[in-house]
């Protein structure tokens, strides 16, 4: 088990303040693969005041506390030393996650503005005369991926249409065949 833990900690994506959305996707996958995402998303189950707990509910609460501690440890270890002070007082994984999301994910207004900027960038995309097809494909893919992160539902058909319509003249024969 110690070797699995060492391997896992060496593969943690480290968030240093940039590309939060990419880090977030990687962390969600990591937490899901370790059966911890539900705890991060919903928080651990707590014992209700004034209610006599059953043995099953006590067991569930204890399991949730252990999962929460593991998830919080993952999150703490997946941020740089400059980001850690922002979440070090969090007592649950949900609290730490929500704090990071609030600060780095942006509120709805900011996300809408960013998405509108990306839509404009997508609409203005054109292959440059001296650009190779691989570089252009990467530019298109990068903008599309960012748009999807911000909630845009863009179809593959739309992406292909845009891509083909914006190739340089030297690709006209390929476009005509499509």
C-alpha positions, 0 to 999 in steps of 0.5 A: 500500500505504501508504494501505491500511495507514493506513486499516487502522490507523485502523479498529483496535479499541482495547482499553482494559480494558473489553468484552474479549469484543467487542474480541476478536471484532473483532480475530479478524475483522481478523486473519482478514481479513489471513490472520494468525489462524492465526499468533496461534492456533498461533504461528509454525513454528519450526526443529526442533533437530537437523533439517536444514531443507529450502528449503521449510521455511525459506521457511515459517518465514520467512513465519511470522516475517513474519506473526507480526511483522504480527500482533504489530504489530496487537495492540500497536497495538490496545491502549491505553497503559494495557494495552500494558505488560502485553504489551510484552515479548511476542515473538510474537503468540500470546504477547501474545494469550494474555496478554490472554486470560488476564487479561481473558477470565477462567478457566473458573470466573469465566466459569461464574459470569458465564454463570449470572448472565446466565442469571438476568438472562435468566430475570428479563427483563420489559418495563417498563410505560413502555419502548418496544419498541426499548429492550426489544429492545436489552436482550434482545439485549444479554443474549443476545449476552453469553450467547453470548460466554460459550458459551451455546447459546440458540436463536432460538425460545427467545429469541422465546418469552421476548420474547413472553412478557414483553411488557407487556399493551398487546402482548397482541394481537400475542402472541396472533397469533403 
